[in-house]
């Protein structure tokens, strides 16, 4: 099975995307990274991260829109999946982990 490189994006890279990075890092055949799309993000998205990723997960439609606007030419051939997970959870919140496994998991098992 081919290694999947999953990039998780949210606004500030403080809660949702780092949780996803942490959860899926333990999966075999999956490498993870995360970043934020806002200027003050803990780790701001880079072109290198986009080029590295084989699949990109965004938490909300607004993230997909920002990503497309700013990085359109770097997204050619990239699969971008919107998970529709609102900013309502703390880092490593058990409910957030269940949501991530249910929504992103199937894409990473394919």
LINKA-V762198 format. One line per field, one symbol per residue. phi: phi as a letter, one per 40 degrees, with the letter a starting at -180 (. if undefined). psi: psi as a letter, one per 20 degrees, with the letter a starting at -180 (. if undefined). A space follows every 10 residues. Layout:
# LINKA-V762198
phi = ???
psi = ???
This chain:
# LINKA-V762198
phi = .cccbcbbba cbfbbccccc dcccccccgb bbaaabbcdc cdbcdbcccc ccccabbbcb dcccccdccc bdcccdgccb bccfbccbbc dgddcccccc ccccddcccd
psi = ppppoppppb fikhfghhgg gggihipqjp qqrqrqirhj qgoppqhhgg hhqhpppqhr hhgggggggh kgiijpjppp ppilormjqr pkphhggggg hghhghhii.
